[in-house]
Amino acid sequence: MKPIWRYIAPLVLAGCAATGNGAVRTLTQERAAQAIVVGTSTRADIAAAFGTASVTTFANGYELWLYQVGYAKAVDSVPYVNLVVSSADNKRELSILFDRNGVVKKYQLRE
């Protein structure tokens, strides 16, 4: 019989997801406040600091840039167990709202 890890390891390793250049992985609230200045930072500033984001554009001209880093746990795919334990505690998310002029209106870092 083959070891079970031979089958589980690829599933666990495939469970990583990220957007951007990886800077969000170690970003703290303090460092976010230094890198993102509401009313001053532009799209170019944010792209230089964090890389490519998932972008949502709204009809009013605003844009929401979303950077996510997460690691799925093996328990996420196990029925009933995933109701009690999930990988939600392994997710980090930085969302940045830009106004029509491409300047940061507000941002939120969820750790």
N, CA, C and O atoms as CSV, one atom per row, in Angstrom:
chain,resi,resn,atom,element,x,y,z
A,1,MET,N,N,0.833,-1.175,0.000
A,1,MET,CA,C,0.000,0.000,0.000
A,1,MET,C,C,0.888,1.252,0.000
A,1,MET,O,O,1.893,1.313,0.709
A,2,LYS,N,N,0.502,2.240,-0.801
A,2,LYS,CA,C,1.284,3.467,-0.926
A,2,LYS,C,C,0.930,4.424,0.216
A,2,LYS,O,O,-0.208,4.436,0.687
A,3,PRO,N,N,1.908,5.229,0.663
A,3,PRO,CA,C,1.637,6.191,1.735
A,3,PRO,C,C,0.565,7.199,1.323
A,3,PRO,O,O,0.517,7.642,0.175
A,4,ILE,N,N,-0.281,7.546,2.271
A,4,ILE,CA,C,-1.377,8.474,1.992
A,4,ILE,C,C,-0.866,9.864,1.635
A,4,ILE,O,O,-1.524,10.574,0.875
A,5,TRP,N,N,0.301,10.281,2.166
A,5,TRP,CA,C,0.847,11.602,1.869
A,5,TRP,C,C,1.173,11.775,0.400
A,5,TRP,O,O,1.244,12.900,-0.094
A,6,ARG,N,N,1.368,10.684,-0.292
A,6,ARG,CA,C,1.642,10.757,-1.722
A,6,ARG,C,C,0.455,11.367,-2.468
A,6,ARG,O,O,0.630,12.003,-3.507
A,7,TYR,N,N,-0.748,11.172,-1.935
A,7,TYR,CA,C,-1.952,11.689,-2.557
A,7,TYR,C,C,-2.392,13.031,-1.975
A,7,TYR,O,O,-2.959,13.864,-2.682
A,8,ILE,N,N,-2.133,13.233,-0.698
A,8,ILE,CA,C,-2.591,14.449,-0.026
A,8,ILE,C,C,-1.667,15.634,-0.283
A,8,ILE,O,O,-2.147,16.754,-0.454
A,9,ALA,N,N,-0.369,15.420,-0.316
A,9,ALA,CA,C,0.594,16.519,-0.472
A,9,ALA,C,C,0.327,17.392,-1.692
A,9,ALA,O,O,0.351,18.616,-1.560
A,10,PRO,N,N,0.073,16.826,-2.883
A,10,PRO,CA,C,-0.214,17.708,-4.025
A,10,PRO,C,C,-1.463,18.551,-3.822
A,10,PRO,O,O,-1.524,19.681,-4.306
A,11,LEU,N,N,-2.455,18.028,-3.118
A,11,LEU,CA,C,-3.667,18.802,-2.863
A,11,LEU,C,C,-3.389,19.967,-1.932
A,11,LEU,O,O,-3.904,21.064,-2.147
A,12,VAL,N,N,-2.595,19.751,-0.917
A,12,VAL,CA,C,-2.257,20.810,0.031
A,12,VAL,C,C,-1.410,21.877,-0.644
A,12,VAL,O,O,-1.649,23.069,-0.454
A,13,LEU,N,N,-0.429,21.464,-1.425
A,13,LEU,CA,C,0.437,22.422,-2.105
A,13,LEU,C,C,-0.320,23.216,-3.152
A,13,LEU,O,O,-0.005,24.382,-3.392
A,14,ALA,N,N,-1.305,22.608,-3.773
A,14,ALA,CA,C,-2.095,23.308,-4.786
A,14,ALA,C,C,-3.064,24.290,-4.160
A,14,ALA,O,O,-3.713,25.051,-4.877
A,15,GLY,N,N,-3.178,24.294,-2.851
A,15,GLY,CA,C,-4.140,25.145,-2.177
A,15,GLY,C,C,-3.681,26.564,-1.929
A,15,GLY,O,O,-4.392,27.307,-1.253
A,16,CYS,N,N,-2.540,26.984,-2.435
A,16,CYS,CA,C,-2.061,28.347,-2.228
A,16,CYS,C,C,-2.677,29.268,-3.282
A,16,CYS,O,O,-2.807,28.898,-4.449
A,17,ALA,N,N,-3.051,30.462,-2.852
A,17,ALA,CA,C,-3.593,31.450,-3.773
A,17,ALA,C,C,-3.049,32.815,-3.398
A,17,ALA,O,O,-2.935,33.142,-2.217
A,18,ALA,N,N,-2.711,33.618,-4.408
A,18,ALA,CA,C,-2.180,34.942,-4.118
A,18,ALA,C,C,-2.359,35.854,-5.323
A,18,ALA,O,O,-2.370,35.399,-6.467
A,19,THR,N,N,-2.499,37.146,-5.051
A,19,THR,CA,C,-2.458,38.161,-6.097
A,19,THR,C,C,-1.385,39.166,-5.693
A,19,THR,O,O,-1.071,39.318,-4.513
A,20,GLY,N,N,-0.837,39.838,-6.675
A,20,GLY,CA,C,0.199,40.835,-6.388
A,20,GLY,C,C,1.583,40.222,-6.362
A,20,GLY,O,O,1.799,39.113,-6.851
A,21,ASN,N,N,2.527,40.966,-5.777
A,21,ASN,CA,C,3.923,40.545,-5.758
A,21,ASN,C,C,4.317,39.834,-4.463
A,21,ASN,O,O,5.496,39.546,-4.254
A,22,GLY,N,N,3.353,39.549,-3.600
A,22,GLY,CA,C,3.636,38.845,-2.351
A,22,GLY,C,C,3.877,39.748,-1.160
A,22,GLY,O,O,4.054,39.257,-0.045
A,23,ALA,N,N,3.889,41.062,-1.366
A,23,ALA,CA,C,4.145,41.993,-0.267
A,23,ALA,C,C,3.052,41.948,0.799
A,23,ALA,O,O,3.314,42.241,1.965
A,24,VAL,N,N,1.843,41.588,0.413
A,24,VAL,CA,C,0.730,41.544,1.364
A,24,VAL,C,C,0.920,40.414,2.375
A,24,VAL,O,O,0.392,40.476,3.486
A,25,ARG,N,N,1.659,39.404,1.998
A,25,ARG,CA,C,1.888,38.242,2.869
A,25,ARG,C,C,2.454,38.652,4.222
A,25,ARG,O,O,2.106,38.053,5.239
A,26,THR,N,N,3.323,39.666,4.254
A,26,THR,CA,C,3.962,40.101,5.499
A,26,THR,C,C,3.582,41.524,5.895
A,26,THR,O,O,4.177,42.092,6.812
A,27,LEU,N,N,2.606,42.098,5.218
A,27,LEU,CA,C,2.211,43.480,5.466
A,27,LEU,C,C,1.527,43.630,6.831
A,27,LEU,O,O,0.640,42.851,7.179
A,28,THR,N,N,1.946,44.629,7.586
A,28,THR,CA,C,1.323,44.939,8.869
A,28,THR,C,C,0.491,46.211,8.717
A,28,THR,O,O,0.609,46.918,7.716
A,29,GLN,N,N,-0.341,46.495,9.699
A,29,GLN,CA,C,-1.149,47.713,9.661
A,29,GLN,C,C,-0.250,48.950,9.608
A,29,GLN,O,O,-0.552,49.910,8.899
A,30,GLU,N,N,0.851,48.924,10.356
A,30,GLU,CA,C,1.767,50.066,10.390
A,30,GLU,C,C,2.426,50.292,9.035
A,30,GLU,O,O,2.504,51.423,8.554
A,31,ARG,N,N,2.900,49.210,8.425
A,31,ARG,CA,C,3.552,49.336,7.116
A,31,ARG,C,C,2.558,49.718,6.039
A,31,ARG,O,O,2.907,50.428,5.096
A,32,ALA,N,N,1.314,49.253,6.167
A,32,ALA,CA,C,0.278,49.643,5.203
A,32,ALA,C,C,0.029,51.145,5.283
A,32,ALA,O,O,-0.116,51.806,4.254
A,33,ALA,N,N,-0.022,51.691,6.505
A,33,ALA,CA,C,-0.246,53.125,6.693
A,33,ALA,C,C,0.893,53.960,6.109
A,33,ALA,O,O,0.675,55.087,5.665
A,34,GLN,N,N,2.094,53.412,6.111
A,34,GLN,CA,C,3.234,54.119,5.521
A,34,GLN,C,C,3.206,54.046,4.000
A,34,GLN,O,O,3.551,55.018,3.328
A,35,ALA,N,N,2.797,52.898,3.449
A,35,ALA,CA,C,2.820,52.693,2.000
A,35,ALA,C,C,1.604,53.272,1.289
A,35,ALA,O,O,1.678,53.618,0.111
A,36,ILE,N,N,0.485,53.378,2.000
A,36,ILE,CA,C,-0.771,53.830,1.389
A,36,ILE,C,C,-1.234,55.087,2.113
A,36,ILE,O,O,-1.628,55.037,3.279
A,37,VAL,N,N,-1.181,56.213,1.411
A,37,VAL,CA,C,-1.600,57.478,2.008
A,37,VAL,C,C,-2.903,57.915,1.328
A,37,VAL,O,O,-2.927,58.242,0.141
A,38,VAL,N,N,-3.983,57.911,2.118
A,38,VAL,CA,C,-5.294,58.304,1.601
A,38,VAL,C,C,-5.223,59.744,1.108
A,38,VAL,O,O,-4.719,60.629,1.799
A,39,GLY,N,N,-5.741,59.964,-0.113
A,39,GLY,CA,C,-5.741,61.303,-0.700
A,39,GLY,C,C,-4.466,61.663,-1.427
A,39,GLY,O,O,-4.400,62.705,-2.078
A,40,THR,N,N,-3.436,60.811,-1.327
A,40,THR,CA,C,-2.149,61.117,-1.958
A,40,THR,C,C,-1.662,59.993,-2.873
A,40,THR,O,O,-1.284,60.251,-4.016
A,41,SER,N,N,-1.667,58.757,-2.388
A,41,SER,CA,C,-1.157,57.614,-3.172
A,41,SER,C,C,-2.005,57.402,-4.418
A,41,SER,O,O,-3.228,57.539,-4.393
A,42,THR,N,N,-1.321,57.062,-5.514
A,42,THR,CA,C,-1.996,56.852,-6.795
A,42,THR,C,C,-1.954,55.376,-7.184
A,42,THR,O,O,-1.317,54.557,-6.522
A,43,ARG,N,N,-2.650,55.062,-8.276
A,43,ARG,CA,C,-2.623,53.685,-8.795
A,43,ARG,C,C,-1.189,53.243,-9.075
A,43,ARG,O,O,-0.815,52.108,-8.781
A,44,ALA,N,N,-0.392,54.139,-9.641
A,44,ALA,CA,C,0.999,53.800,-9.964
A,44,ALA,C,C,1.797,53.501,-8.696
A,44,ALA,O,O,2.610,52.577,-8.680
A,45,ASP,N,N,1.572,54.273,-7.642
A,45,ASP,CA,C,2.261,54.029,-6.368
A,45,ASP,C,C,1.917,52.650,-5.817
A,45,ASP,O,O,2.795,51.905,-5.380
A,46,ILE,N,N,0.638,52.325,-5.845
A,46,ILE,CA,C,0.171,51.048,-5.297
A,46,ILE,C,C,0.667,49.882,-6.149
A,46,ILE,O,O,1.092,48.862,-5.607
A,47,ALA,N,N,0.618,50.017,-7.461
A,47,ALA,CA,C,1.104,48.955,-8.344
A,47,ALA,C,C,2.590,48.717,-8.123
A,47,ALA,O,O,3.042,47.572,-8.142
A,48,ALA,N,N,3.354,49.783,-7.914
A,48,ALA,CA,C,4.787,49.639,-7.666
A,48,ALA,C,C,5.045,48.927,-6.339
A,48,ALA,O,O,5.981,48.134,-6.232
A,49,ALA,N,N,4.229,49.204,-5.341
A,49,ALA,CA,C,4.437,48.622,-4.013
A,49,ALA,C,C,3.927,47.192,-3.897
A,49,ALA,O,O,4.545,46.364,-3.228
A,50,PHE,N,N,2.789,46.895,-4.553
A,50,PHE,CA,C,2.135,45.606,-4.318
A,50,PHE,C,C,1.941,44.739,-5.560
A,50,PHE,O,O,1.547,43.580,-5.433
A,51,GLY,N,N,2.203,45.258,-6.735
A,51,GLY,CA,C,2.060,44.462,-7.950
A,51,GLY,C,C,0.650,44.510,-8.518
A,51,GLY,O,O,-0.135,45.403,-8.202
A,52,THR,N,N,0.349,43.537,-9.357
A,52,THR,CA,C,-0.939,43.466,-10.046
A,52,THR,C,C,-2.024,42.932,-9.125
A,52,THR,O,O,-1.828,41.940,-8.423
A,53,ALA,N,N,-3.168,43.599,-9.136
A,53,ALA,CA,C,-4.289,43.217,-8.273
A,53,ALA,C,C,-5.451,42.700,-9.109
A,53,ALA,O,O,-5.455,42.811,-10.335
A,54,SER,N,N,-6.435,42.134,-8.421
A,54,SER,CA,C,-7.727,41.865,-9.045
A,54,SER,C,C,-8.468,43.189,-9.005
A,54,SER,O,O,-8.619,43.784,-7.938
A,55,VAL,N,N,-8.934,43.658,-10.160
A,55,VAL,CA,C,-9.519,45.000,-10.252
A,55,VAL,C,C,-11.001,44.911,-10.586
A,55,VAL,O,O,-11.408,44.167,-11.477
A,56,THR,N,N,-11.803,45.686,-9.852
A,56,THR,CA,C,-13.222,45.850,-10.155
A,56,THR,C,C,-13.450,47.325,-10.428
A,56,THR,O,O,-13.090,48.175,-9.613
A,57,THR,N,N,-14.048,47.632,-11.577
A,57,THR,CA,C,-14.334,49.012,-11.947
A,57,THR,C,C,-15.836,49.256,-11.809
A,57,THR,O,O,-16.649,48.441,-12.244
A,58,PHE,N,N,-16.193,50.381,-11.202
A,58,PHE,CA,C,-17.593,50.728,-10.988
A,58,PHE,C,C,-18.034,51.779,-11.997
A,58,PHE,O,O,-17.207,52.490,-12.567
A,59,ALA,N,N,-19.333,51.872,-12.212
A,59,ALA,CA,C,-19.899,52.808,-13.191
A,59,ALA,C,C,-19.569,54.268,-12.863
A,59,ALA,O,O,-19.492,55.097,-13.770
A,60,ASN,N,N,-19.374,54.591,-11.595
A,60,ASN,CA,C,-19.065,55.973,-11.204
A,60,ASN,C,C,-17.595,56.336,-11.411
A,60,ASN,O,O,-17.184,57.447,-11.075
A,61,GLY,N,N,-16.793,55.409,-11.962
A,61,GLY,CA,C,-15.391,55.681,-12.234
A,61,GLY,C,C,-14.442,55.228,-11.148
A,61,GLY,O,O,-13.227,55.266,-11.342
A,62,TYR,N,N,-14.961,54.802,-10.009
A,62,TYR,CA,C,-14.123,54.296,-8.927
A,62,TYR,C,C,-13.621,52.898,-9.278
A,62,TYR,O,O,-14.242,52.179,-10.062
A,63,GLU,N,N,-12.492,52.527,-8.686
A,63,GLU,CA,C,-11.940,51.187,-8.858
A,63,GLU,C,C,-11.607,50.584,-7.506
A,63,GLU,O,O,-11.173,51.288,-6.594
A,64,LEU,N,N,-11.808,49.294,-7.381
A,64,LEU,CA,C,-11.433,48.560,-6.185
A,64,LEU,C,C,-10.350,47.570,-6.574
A,64,LEU,O,O,-10.558,46.706,-7.426
A,65,TRP,N,N,-9.206,47.702,-5.948
A,65,TRP,CA,C,-8.105,46.767,-6.165
A,65,TRP,C,C,-8.060,45.833,-4.978
A,65,TRP,O,O,-8.124,46.270,-3.829
A,66,LEU,N,N,-7.949,44.544,-5.257
A,66,LEU,CA,C,-7.972,43.538,-4.211
A,66,LEU,C,C,-6.736,42.648,-4.310
A,66,LEU,O,O,-6.453,42.054,-5.350
A,67,TYR,N,N,-6.017,42.576,-3.203
A,67,TYR,CA,C,-4.860,41.686,-3.079
A,67,TYR,C,C,-5.212,40.648,-2.027
A,67,TYR,O,O,-5.613,40.997,-0.916
A,68,GLN,N,N,-5.063,39.376,-2.370
A,68,GLN,CA,C,-5.392,38.310,-1.433
A,68,GLN,C,C,-4.254,37.308,-1.361
A,68,GLN,O,O,-3.610,36.991,-2.362
A,69,VAL,N,N,-4.027,36.827,-0.167
A,69,VAL,CA,C,-3.074,35.747,0.060
A,69,VAL,C,C,-3.780,34.749,0.953
A,69,VAL,O,O,-4.321,35.122,1.994
A,70,GLY,N,N,-3.783,33.497,0.565
A,70,GLY,CA,C,-4.453,32.490,1.381
A,70,GLY,C,C,-3.862,31.122,1.146
A,70,GLY,O,O,-3.340,30.822,0.072
A,71,TYR,N,N,-3.951,30.317,2.150
A,71,TYR,CA,C,-3.467,28.954,2.082
A,71,TYR,C,C,-4.593,28.029,2.499
A,71,TYR,O,O,-5.040,28.061,3.646
A,72,ALA,N,N,-5.045,27.218,1.584
A,72,ALA,CA,C,-6.106,26.268,1.910
A,72,ALA,C,C,-5.526,25.134,2.743
A,72,ALA,O,O,-4.409,24.673,2.505
A,73,LYS,N,N,-6.286,24.707,3.696
A,73,LYS,CA,C,-5.900,23.553,4.494
A,73,LYS,C,C,-6.585,22.312,3.936
A,73,LYS,O,O,-7.623,22.413,3.282
A,74,ALA,N,N,-6.023,21.178,4.186
A,74,ALA,CA,C,-6.611,19.930,3.725
A,74,ALA,C,C,-8.019,19.749,4.279
A,74,ALA,O,O,-8.852,19.115,3.631
A,75,VAL,N,N,-8.304,20.290,5.463
A,75,VAL,CA,C,-9.620,20.115,6.073
A,75,VAL,C,C,-10.723,20.830,5.299
A,75,VAL,O,O,-11.897,20.501,5.468
A,76,ASP,N,N,-10.371,21.808,4.447
A,76,ASP,CA,C,-11.394,22.520,3.685
A,76,ASP,C,C,-12.170,21.605,2.760
A,76,ASP,O,O,-13.320,21.891,2.430
A,77,SER,N,N,-11.561,20.511,2.338
A,77,SER,CA,C,-12.229,19.612,1.413
A,77,SER,C,C,-12.819,18.378,2.084
A,77,SER,O,O,-13.317,17.485,1.399
A,78,VAL,N,N,-12.772,18.313,3.405
A,78,VAL,CA,C,-13.320,17.168,4.125
A,78,VAL,C,C,-14.719,17.524,4.620
A,78,VAL,O,O,-14.872,18.428,5.441
A,79,PRO,N,N,-15.754,16.814,4.124
A,79,PRO,CA,C,-17.117,17.126,4.545
A,79,PRO,C,C,-17.274,17.063,6.059
A,79,PRO,O,O,-16.652,16.235,6.724
A,80,TYR,N,N,-18.099,17.933,6.588
A,80,TYR,CA,C,-18.421,18.061,8.010
A,80,TYR,C,C,-17.257,18.621,8.831
A,80,TYR,O,O,-17.474,19.456,9.709
A,81,VAL,N,N,-16.054,18.184,8.567
A,81,VAL,CA,C,-14.906,18.734,9.291
A,81,VAL,C,C,-14.729,20.203,8.918
A,81,VAL,O,O,-14.382,21.029,9.762
A,82,ASN,N,N,-14.973,20.523,7.633
A,82,ASN,CA,C,-14.802,21.902,7.182
A,82,ASN,C,C,-15.836,22.855,7.782
A,82,ASN,O,O,-15.695,24.071,7.654
A,83,LEU,N,N,-16.857,22.330,8.424
A,83,LEU,CA,C,-17.825,23.185,9.109
A,83,LEU,C,C,-17.283,23.691,10.439
A,83,LEU,O,O,-17.711,24.733,10.935
A,84,VAL,N,N,-16.347,22.953,11.007
A,84,VAL,CA,C,-15.781,23.283,12.312
A,84,VAL,C,C,-14.439,23.989,12.173
A,84,VAL,O,O,-14.160,24.939,12.905
A,85,VAL,N,N,-13.609,23.536,11.246
A,85,VAL,CA,C,-12.266,24.076,11.052
A,85,VAL,C,C,-12.136,24.480,9.589
A,85,VAL,O,O,-12.497,23.712,8.698
A,86,SER,N,N,-11.620,25.683,9.339
A,86,SER,CA,C,-11.428,26.117,7.961
A,86,SER,C,C,-10.116,26.869,7.831
A,86,SER,O,O,-9.420,27.099,8.820
A,87,SER,N,N,-9.784,27.248,6.612
A,87,SER,CA,C,-8.549,27.991,6.370
A,87,SER,C,C,-8.773,29.492,6.462
A,87,SER,O,O,-7.888,30.263,6.089
A,88,ALA,N,N,-9.915,29.923,6.941
A,88,ALA,CA,C,-10.206,31.357,7.017
A,88,ALA,C,C,-9.161,32.107,7.828
A,88,ALA,O,O,-8.895,33.280,7.564
A,89,ASP,N,N,-8.565,31.442,8.812
A,89,ASP,CA,C,-7.557,32.110,9.628
A,89,ASP,C,C,-6.227,32.252,8.895
A,89,ASP,O,O,-5.307,32.884,9.415
A,90,ASN,N,N,-6.109,31.686,7.716
A,90,ASN,CA,C,-4.881,31.764,6.934
A,90,ASN,C,C,-4.978,32.776,5.796
A,90,ASN,O,O,-4.114,32.790,4.919
A,91,LYS,N,N,-5.997,33.614,5.790
A,91,LYS,CA,C,-6.189,34.535,4.680
A,91,LYS,C,C,-5.849,35.957,5.087
A,91,LYS,O,O,-6.155,36.392,6.198
A,92,ARG,N,N,-5.215,36.672,4.175
A,92,ARG,CA,C,-4.933,38.100,4.347
A,92,ARG,C,C,-5.474,38.783,3.103
A,92,ARG,O,O,-5.410,38.245,1.998
A,93,GLU,N,N,-6.008,39.976,3.307
A,93,GLU,CA,C,-6.614,40.673,2.188
A,93,GLU,C,C,-6.385,42.169,2.332
A,93,GLU,O,O,-6.608,42.748,3.396
A,94,LEU,N,N,-5.937,42.781,1.248
A,94,LEU,CA,C,-5.781,44.229,1.182
A,94,LEU,C,C,-6.705,44.731,0.085
A,94,LEU,O,O,-6.571,44.336,-1.073
A,95,SER,N,N,-7.639,45.596,0.443
A,95,SER,CA,C,-8.529,46.192,-0.560
A,95,SER,C,C,-8.298,47.697,-0.567
A,95,SER,O,O,-8.193,48.333,0.481
A,96,ILE,N,N,-8.223,48.248,-1.772
A,96,ILE,CA,C,-7.932,49.669,-1.941
A,96,ILE,C,C,-8.949,50.256,-2.908
A,96,ILE,O,O,-9.123,49.751,-4.017
A,97,LEU,N,N,-9.620,51.321,-2.488
A,97,LEU,CA,C,-10.591,52.008,-3.327
A,97,LEU,C,C,-9.967,53.281,-3.875
A,97,LEU,O,O,-9.459,54.116,-3.127
A,98,PHE,N,N,-10.015,53.412,-5.205
A,98,PHE,CA,C,-9.489,54.599,-5.887
A,98,PHE,C,C,-10.644,55.452,-6.384
A,98,PHE,O,O,-11.667,54.920,-6.813
A,99,ASP,N,N,-10.491,56.770,-6.330
A,99,ASP,CA,C,-11.514,57.658,-6.885
A,99,ASP,C,C,-11.338,57.762,-8.397
A,99,ASP,O,O,-10.487,57.091,-8.979
A,100,ARG,N,N,-12.154,58.612,-9.027
A,100,ARG,CA,C,-12.122,58.761,-10.490
A,100,ARG,C,C,-10.766,59.227,-11.012
A,100,ARG,O,O,-10.411,58.950,-12.158
A,101,ASN,N,N,-10.014,59.929,-10.178
A,101,ASN,CA,C,-8.708,60.459,-10.588
A,101,ASN,C,C,-7.563,59.484,-10.327
A,101,ASN,O,O,-6.406,59.805,-10.598
A,102,GLY,N,N,-7.871,58.299,-9.802
A,102,GLY,CA,C,-6.837,57.303,-9.551
A,102,GLY,C,C,-6.081,57.506,-8.256
A,102,GLY,O,O,-4.965,57.011,-8.103
A,103,VAL,N,N,-6.679,58.233,-7.318
A,103,VAL,CA,C,-6.068,58.495,-6.014
A,103,VAL,C,C,-6.795,57.648,-4.963
A,103,VAL,O,O,-8.007,57.449,-5.042
A,104,VAL,N,N,-6.041,57.156,-3.985
A,104,VAL,CA,C,-6.611,56.299,-2.946
A,104,VAL,C,C,-7.665,57.064,-2.144
A,104,VAL,O,O,-7.390,58.125,-1.583
A,105,LYS,N,N,-8.854,56.513,-2.103
A,105,LYS,CA,C,-9.960,57.085,-1.316
A,105,LYS,C,C,-9.976,56.457,0.080
A,105,LYS,O,O,-10.141,57.153,1.082
A,106,LYS,N,N,-9.801,55.119,0.134
A,106,LYS,CA,C,-9.670,54.406,1.402
A,106,LYS,C,C,-9.118,53.017,1.142
A,106,LYS,O,O,-9.096,52.540,0.007
A,107,TYR,N,N,-8.672,52.380,2.213
A,107,TYR,CA,C,-8.134,51.029,2.099
A,107,TYR,C,C,-8.427,50.258,3.380
A,107,TYR,O,O,-8.749,50.837,4.417
A,108,GLN,N,N,-8.304,48.930,3.281
A,108,GLN,CA,C,-8.494,48.073,4.455
A,108,GLN,C,C,-7.586,46.861,4.323
A,108,GLN,O,O,-7.536,46.215,3.275
A,109,LEU,N,N,-6.869,46.561,5.400
A,109,LEU,CA,C,-6.042,45.367,5.487
A,109,LEU,C,C,-6.705,44.443,6.493
A,109,LEU,O,O,-6.872,44.805,7.658
A,110,ARG,N,N,-7.080,43.266,6.056
A,110,ARG,CA,C,-7.669,42.259,6.952
A,110,ARG,C,C,-6.656,41.161,7.162
A,110,ARG,O,O,-6.195,40.527,6.212
A,111,GLU,N,N,-6.316,40.946,8.412
A,111,GLU,CA,C,-5.307,39.935,8.749
A,111,GLU,C,C,-5.970,38.706,9.325
A,111,GLU,O,O,-5.287,37.742,9.670
